[in-house]
């Protein structure tokens, strides 16, 4: 189901936090890129870097596009609070271990596609 998560657009108002949730991102995608799945928190084994996009706020769909055109990119770490994405070569699955809710990375998520 639809589960709102904290994000850049909420300004402290829970009603607006839905705009940065993964389900909203998939709904709002300009070209329906729904083949990515997302973890609640970033995976512990993120793999090697395939590129970093941190110079401005990137929407999750922009990071998906970056991963799609980058050779060897299988997943990316995304922080919806700041809109930064870190492309990775790690093949992730629904059984991949995620960081603790008490980790410094608790607000980041891993987006992944089937390898």
N, CA and C atoms as an extended XYZ file, in Angstrom:
345
Properties=species:S:1:pos:R:3:atomname:S:1:resname:S:1:resid:I:1 pbc="F F F"
N         0.796       -1.189        0.000 N   UNK     1
C         0.000        0.000        0.000 CA  UNK     1
C         0.843        1.260        0.000 C   UNK     1
N         0.199        2.365       -0.049 N   UNK     2
C         0.851        3.668       -0.078 CA  UNK     2
C         1.290        4.025        1.327 C   UNK     2
N         2.596        4.235        1.517 N   UNK     3
C         3.146        4.551        2.828 CA  UNK     3
C         3.984        5.817        2.730 C   UNK     3
N         3.481        6.957        3.226 N   UNK     4
C         4.254        8.194        3.161 CA  UNK     4
C         5.556        8.092        3.935 C   UNK     4
N         6.600        8.699        3.433 N   UNK     5
C         7.882        8.754        4.123 CA  UNK     5
C         8.373       10.191        4.146 C   UNK     5
N         9.262       10.488        5.073 N   UNK     6
C         9.816       11.830        5.210 CA  UNK     6
C        10.493       12.241        3.916 C   UNK     6
N        10.356       13.473        3.526 N   UNK     7
C        11.021       13.928        2.321 CA  UNK     7
C        11.188       15.429        2.267 C   UNK     7
N        11.829       15.870        1.248 N   UNK     8
C        12.195       17.269        1.062 CA  UNK     8
C        10.976       18.179        0.987 C   UNK     8
N         9.830       17.664        0.553 N   UNK     9
C         8.669       18.500        0.325 CA  UNK     9
C         7.763       18.668        1.538 C   UNK     9
N         8.039       17.978        2.634 N   UNK    10
C         7.045       17.976        3.695 CA  UNK    10
C         7.093       19.195        4.608 C   UNK    10
N         8.215       19.851        4.743 N   UNK    11
C         8.284       21.049        5.568 CA  UNK    11
C         7.719       20.850        6.964 C   UNK    11
N         7.768       19.619        7.472 N   UNK    12
C         7.243       19.326        8.794 CA  UNK    12
C         5.773       18.975        8.811 C   UNK    12
N         5.144       18.898        7.652 N   UNK    13
C         3.718       18.573        7.570 CA  UNK    13
C         3.556       17.164        7.016 C   UNK    13
N         3.029       16.259        7.830 N   UNK    14
C         2.903       14.862        7.431 CA  UNK    14
C         2.073       14.673        6.177 C   UNK    14
N         1.069       15.496        5.958 N   UNK    15
C         0.197       15.335        4.792 CA  UNK    15
C         0.969       15.494        3.486 C   UNK    15
N         2.030       16.289        3.499 N   UNK    16
C         2.797       16.505        2.275 CA  UNK    16
C         3.931       15.507        2.098 C   UNK    16
N         4.245       14.716        3.121 N   UNK    17
C         5.369       13.792        3.019 CA  UNK    17
C         5.130       12.715        1.977 C   UNK    17
N         3.899       12.488        1.600 N   UNK    18
C         3.594       11.476        0.595 CA  UNK    18
C         4.250       11.786       -0.743 C   UNK    18
N         4.537       13.053       -1.025 N   UNK    19
C         5.111       13.420       -2.311 CA  UNK    19
C         6.513       12.886       -2.527 C   UNK    19
N         7.203       12.479       -1.473 N   UNK    20
C         8.533       11.922       -1.651 CA  UNK    20
C         8.548       10.412       -1.446 C   UNK    20
N         7.395        9.790       -1.256 N   UNK    21
C         7.362        8.347       -1.074 CA  UNK    21
C         7.624        7.637       -2.392 C   UNK    21
N         8.113        6.416       -2.291 N   UNK    22
C         8.410        5.630       -3.491 CA  UNK    22
C         7.172        5.429       -4.356 C   UNK    22
N         6.025        5.185       -3.746 N   UNK    23
C         4.809        4.938       -4.524 CA  UNK    23
C         4.374        6.182       -5.285 C   UNK    23
N         4.548        7.352       -4.677 N   UNK    24
C         4.238        8.588       -5.394 CA  UNK    24
C         5.216        8.786       -6.550 C   UNK    24
N         6.484        8.499       -6.291 N   UNK    25
C         7.502        8.636       -7.348 CA  UNK    25
C         7.122        7.787       -8.552 C   UNK    25
N         6.743        6.542       -8.320 N   UNK    26
C         6.375        5.669       -9.436 CA  UNK    26
C         5.133        6.176      -10.151 C   UNK    26
N         4.183        6.700       -9.394 N   UNK    27
C         2.970        7.235      -10.010 CA  UNK    27
C         3.292        8.466      -10.865 C   UNK    27
N         4.203        9.304      -10.382 N   UNK    28
C         4.488       10.573      -11.039 CA  UNK    28
C         5.544       10.488      -12.142 C   UNK    28
N         6.119        9.331      -12.348 N   UNK    29
C         7.168        9.219      -13.365 CA  UNK    29
C         6.660        9.602      -14.741 C   UNK    29
N         7.449       10.387      -15.475 N   UNK    30
C         7.005       10.828      -16.797 CA  UNK    30
C         6.928        9.699      -17.821 C   UNK    30
N         7.616        8.596      -17.577 N   UNK    31
C         7.615        7.501      -18.551 CA  UNK    31
C         7.371        6.146      -17.914 C   UNK    31
N         6.804        6.123      -16.729 N   UNK    32
C         6.348        4.883      -16.098 CA  UNK    32
C         7.426        3.856      -15.818 C   UNK    32
N         8.600        4.271      -15.358 N   UNK    33
C         9.699        3.359      -15.074 CA  UNK    33
C         9.429        2.633      -13.755 C   UNK    33
N         8.592        1.617      -13.802 N   UNK    34
C         8.185        0.922      -12.575 CA  UNK    34
C         8.980       -0.359      -12.339 C   UNK    34
N        10.064       -0.579      -13.072 N   UNK    35
C        10.816       -1.813      -12.870 CA  UNK    35
C        11.757       -1.744      -11.666 C   UNK    35
N        11.895       -0.583      -11.062 N   UNK    36
C        12.718       -0.464       -9.862 CA  UNK    36
C        11.902       -0.796       -8.626 C   UNK    36
N        12.560       -1.457       -7.681 N   UNK    37
C        11.975       -1.713       -6.367 CA  UNK    37
C        12.805       -0.920       -5.376 C   UNK    37
N        12.295       -0.768       -4.161 N   UNK    38
C        13.000        0.052       -3.172 CA  UNK    38
C        12.957       -0.619       -1.805 C   UNK    38
N        14.051       -0.449       -1.057 N   UNK    39
C        14.122       -0.945        0.315 CA  UNK    39
C        13.683        0.168        1.265 C   UNK    39
N        13.277       -0.203        2.474 N   UNK    40
C        12.889        0.793        3.475 CA  UNK    40
C        14.074        1.647        3.906 C   UNK    40
N        15.230        1.010        4.026 N   UNK    41
C        16.485        1.690        4.361 CA  UNK    41
C        17.554        1.166        3.408 C   UNK    41
N        18.664        1.853        3.350 N   UNK    42
C        19.740        1.472        2.442 CA  UNK    42
C        20.286        0.083        2.822 C   UNK    42
N        20.703       -0.688        1.814 N   UNK    43
C        21.270       -2.008        2.076 CA  UNK    43
C        22.660       -1.870        2.693 C   UNK    43
N        23.053       -2.871        3.474 N   UNK    44
C        24.360       -2.814        4.144 CA  UNK    44
C        25.505       -2.981        3.155 C   UNK    44
N        25.351       -3.835        2.160 N   UNK    45
C        26.378       -4.034        1.141 CA  UNK    45
C        25.945       -3.286       -0.111 C   UNK    45
N        26.456       -2.069       -0.278 N   UNK    46
C        26.034       -1.225       -1.386 CA  UNK    46
C        26.813       -1.476       -2.675 C   UNK    46
N        27.928       -2.188       -2.594 N   UNK    47
C        28.718       -2.451       -3.783 CA  UNK    47
C        29.599       -1.278       -4.163 C   UNK    47
N        30.144       -1.360       -5.382 N   UNK    48
C        31.056       -0.337       -5.868 CA  UNK    48
C        30.329        0.810       -6.544 C   UNK    48
N        31.005        1.943       -6.595 N   UNK    49
C        30.419        3.141       -7.177 CA  UNK    49
C        30.429        3.094       -8.699 C   UNK    49
N        29.332        3.542       -9.290 N   UNK    50
C        29.225        3.699      -10.742 CA  UNK    50
C        28.942        5.158      -11.096 C   UNK    50
N        28.953        6.038      -10.098 N   UNK    51
C        28.731        7.463      -10.326 CA  UNK    51
C        27.990        8.109       -9.172 C   UNK    51
N        28.186        9.405       -9.011 N   UNK    52
C        27.561       10.170       -7.932 CA  UNK    52
C        26.862       11.381       -8.531 C   UNK    52
N        25.664       11.663       -8.058 N   UNK    53
C        24.908       12.835       -8.485 CA  UNK    53
C        24.460       13.577       -7.236 C   UNK    53
N        25.246       14.585       -6.860 N   UNK    54
C        25.011       15.302       -5.608 CA  UNK    54
C        25.063       16.826       -5.771 C   UNK    54
N        25.177       17.316       -6.988 N   UNK    55
C        25.333       18.741       -7.226 CA  UNK    55
C        24.069       19.554       -7.089 C   UNK    55
N        22.924       18.888       -7.039 N   UNK    56
C        21.632       19.557       -6.897 CA  UNK    56
C        20.637       18.520       -6.402 C   UNK    56
N        19.381       18.880       -6.266 N   UNK    57
C        18.346       17.913       -5.905 CA  UNK    57
C        17.953       17.125       -7.149 C   UNK    57
N        18.073       15.813       -7.095 N   UNK    58
C        17.648       14.919       -8.174 CA  UNK    58
C        16.411       14.166       -7.712 C   UNK    58
N        15.390       14.136       -8.534 N   UNK    59
C        14.222       13.310       -8.245 CA  UNK    59
C        14.627       11.842       -8.433 C   UNK    59
N        13.942       10.947       -7.750 N   UNK    60
C        14.275        9.523       -7.853 CA  UNK    60
C        14.216        9.039       -9.298 C   UNK    60
N        13.261        9.544      -10.088 N   UNK    61
C        13.162        9.091      -11.481 CA  UNK    61
C        14.372        9.539      -12.289 C   UNK    61
N        14.985       10.667      -11.935 N   UNK    62
C        16.198       11.093      -12.623 CA  UNK    62
C        17.346       10.138      -12.310 C   UNK    62
N        17.400        9.674      -11.065 N   UNK    63
C        18.427        8.709      -10.682 CA  UNK    63
C        18.210        7.383      -11.400 C   UNK    63
N        16.954        6.987      -11.577 N   UNK    64
C        16.646        5.782      -12.340 CA  UNK    64
C        17.163        5.919      -13.772 C   UNK    64
N        16.918        7.067      -14.371 N   UNK    65
C        17.408        7.316      -15.734 CA  UNK    65
C        18.924        7.264      -15.786 C   UNK    65
N        19.600        7.860      -14.799 N   UNK    66
C        21.066        7.840      -14.745 CA  UNK    66
C        21.577        6.411      -14.639 C   UNK    66
N        20.933        5.608      -13.792 N   UNK    67
C        21.343        4.212      -13.623 CA  UNK    67
C        21.110        3.435      -14.914 C   UNK    67
N        19.984        3.683      -15.560 N   UNK    68
C        19.659        2.965      -16.802 CA  UNK    68
C        20.684        3.195      -17.908 C   UNK    68
N        21.272        4.386      -17.962 N   UNK    69
C        22.221        4.675      -19.046 CA  UNK    69
C        23.681        4.454      -18.640 C   UNK    69
N        23.911        4.018      -17.393 N   UNK    70
C        25.270        3.784      -16.900 CA  UNK    70
C        25.576        2.295      -16.942 C   UNK    70
N        26.581        1.933      -17.693 N   UNK    71
C        26.981        0.529      -17.819 CA  UNK    71
C        27.338       -0.058      -16.453 C   UNK    71
N        26.762       -1.202      -16.127 N   UNK    72
C        27.051       -1.893      -14.879 CA  UNK    72
C        26.265       -1.421      -13.672 C   UNK    72
N        25.404       -0.424      -13.843 N   UNK    73
C        24.611        0.058      -12.715 CA  UNK    73
C        23.437       -0.899      -12.479 C   UNK    73
N        23.355       -1.424      -11.255 N   UNK    74
C        22.286       -2.357      -10.900 CA  UNK    74
C        21.373       -1.805       -9.806 C   UNK    74
N        21.840       -0.757       -9.119 N   UNK    75
C        21.073       -0.185       -8.007 CA  UNK    75
C        21.621        1.209       -7.726 C   UNK    75
N        20.914        1.935       -6.874 N   UNK    76
C        21.457        3.211       -6.417 CA  UNK    76
C        20.929        3.534       -5.034 C   UNK    76
N        21.755        4.237       -4.285 N   UNK    77
C        21.381        4.736       -2.980 CA  UNK    77
C        20.804        6.123       -3.188 C   UNK    77
N        19.648        6.367       -2.579 N   UNK    78
C        18.956        7.646       -2.767 CA  UNK    78
C        18.545        8.204       -1.421 C   UNK    78
N        18.832        9.486       -1.222 N   UNK    79
C        18.395       10.166       -0.018 CA  UNK    79
C        17.316       11.169       -0.419 C   UNK    79
N        16.046       10.876       -0.124 N   UNK    80
C        14.963       11.762       -0.546 CA  UNK    80
C        14.963       13.112        0.164 C   UNK    80
N        15.671       13.247        1.256 N   UNK    81
C        15.740       14.530        1.959 CA  UNK    81
C        16.559       15.555        1.185 C   UNK    81
N        17.615       15.080        0.510 N   UNK    82
C        18.506       16.002       -0.196 CA  UNK    82
C        18.542       15.761       -1.697 C   UNK    82
N        17.926       14.649       -2.153 N   UNK    83
C        17.869       14.366       -3.576 CA  UNK    83
C        19.202       13.970       -4.187 C   UNK    83
N        20.025       13.270       -3.418 N   UNK    84
C        21.309       12.804       -3.926 CA  UNK    84
C        21.224       11.327       -4.268 C   UNK    84
N        21.865       10.940       -5.365 N   UNK    85
C        21.896        9.524       -5.709 CA  UNK    85
C        23.323        9.072       -5.978 C   UNK    85
N        23.584        7.854       -5.550 N   UNK    86
C        24.890        7.225       -5.670 CA  UNK    86
C        24.674        5.904       -6.410 C   UNK    86
N        25.097        5.862       -7.661 N   UNK    87
C        24.903        4.670       -8.487 CA  UNK    87
C        25.838        3.564       -8.021 C   UNK    87
N        25.325        2.330       -8.034 N   UNK    88
C        26.083        1.187       -7.515 CA  UNK    88
C        26.029        0.011       -8.481 C   UNK    88
N        26.999       -0.885       -8.348 N   UNK    89
C        27.033       -2.090       -9.177 CA  UNK    89
C        26.477       -3.317       -8.456 C   UNK    89
N        25.982       -3.120       -7.258 N   UNK    90
C        25.495       -4.232       -6.431 CA  UNK    90
C        24.135       -4.740       -6.890 C   UNK    90
N        24.038       -6.056       -7.086 N   UNK    91
C        22.744       -6.691       -7.367 CA  UNK    91
C        22.037       -6.881       -6.028 C   UNK    91
N        20.921       -6.237       -5.872 N   UNK    92
C        20.157       -6.250       -4.626 CA  UNK    92
C        18.913       -7.094       -4.845 C   UNK    92
N        18.403       -7.664       -3.769 N   UNK    93
C        17.153       -8.417       -3.844 CA  UNK    93
C        16.298       -8.061       -2.631 C   UNK    93
N        15.095       -8.570       -2.606 N   UNK    94
C        14.192       -8.290       -1.490 CA  UNK    94
C        14.703       -8.881       -0.183 C   UNK    94
N        15.647       -9.819       -0.253 N   UNK    95
C        16.196      -10.410        0.972 CA  UNK    95
C        17.513       -9.767        1.398 C   UNK    95
N        17.967       -8.730        0.708 N   UNK    96
C        19.210       -8.050        1.088 CA  UNK    96
C        19.051       -7.374        2.450 C   UNK    96
N        20.102       -7.457        3.254 N   UNK    97
C        20.082       -6.854        4.589 CA  UNK    97
C        20.153       -5.331        4.484 C   UNK    97
N        19.367       -4.648        5.315 N   UNK    98
C        19.365       -3.186        5.350 CA  UNK    98
C        19.986       -2.703        6.662 C   UNK    98
N        20.412       -1.435        6.680 N   UNK    99
C        21.022       -0.868        7.882 CA  UNK    99
C        19.996       -0.737        8.997 C   UNK    99
N        20.486       -0.620       10.200 N   UNK   100
C        19.650       -0.431       11.384 CA  UNK   100
C        18.910        0.898       11.299 C   UNK   100
N        17.717        0.984       11.902 N   UNK   101
C        17.020        2.270       11.948 CA  UNK   101
C        17.797        3.334       12.722 C   UNK   101
N        18.816        2.931       13.465 N   UNK   102
C        19.627        3.861       14.245 CA  UNK   102
C        20.897        4.276       13.511 C   UNK   102
N        21.076        3.794       12.294 N   UNK   103
C        22.251        4.116       11.495 CA  UNK   103
C        22.203        5.562       11.010 C   UNK   103
N        23.363        6.123       10.725 N   UNK   104
C        23.430        7.464       10.133 CA  UNK   104
C        22.789        7.481        8.749 C   UNK   104
N        22.658        6.328        8.123 N   UNK   105
C        22.090        6.225        6.776 CA  UNK   105
C        20.613        5.865        6.782 C   UNK   105
N        19.946        5.957        7.940 N   UNK   106
C        18.556        5.501        8.058 CA  UNK   106
C        17.608        6.189        7.086 C   UNK   106
N        17.902        7.407        6.666 N   UNK   107
C        16.968        8.125        5.784 CA  UNK   107
C        17.203        7.831        4.309 C   UNK   107
N        18.247        7.078        3.995 N   UNK   108
C        18.511        6.709        2.603 CA  UNK   108
C        17.874        5.369        2.279 C   UNK   108
N        17.610        5.174        0.999 N   UNK   109
C        17.002        3.938        0.514 CA  UNK   109
C        17.820        3.405       -0.653 C   UNK   109
N        17.664        2.134       -0.938 N   UNK   110
C        18.290        1.547       -2.117 CA  UNK   110
C        17.207        1.226       -3.137 C   UNK   110
N        17.346        1.773       -4.311 N   UNK   111
C        16.487        1.434       -5.456 CA  UNK   111
C        17.237        0.399       -6.266 C   UNK   111
N        16.543       -0.637       -6.703 N   UNK   112
C        17.217       -1.713       -7.420 CA  UNK   112
C        16.311       -2.289       -8.511 C   UNK   112
N        16.971       -2.889       -9.490 N   UNK   113
C        16.267       -3.580      -10.564 CA  UNK   113
C        16.800       -5.000      -10.637 C   UNK   113
N        16.034       -5.884      -11.222 N   UNK   114
C        16.450       -7.277      -11.329 CA  UNK   114
C        17.759       -7.382      -12.108 C   UNK   114
N        18.676       -8.201      -11.614 N   UNK   115
C        19.956       -8.425      -12.307 CA  UNK   115
C        19.885       -9.682      -13.165 C   UNK   115
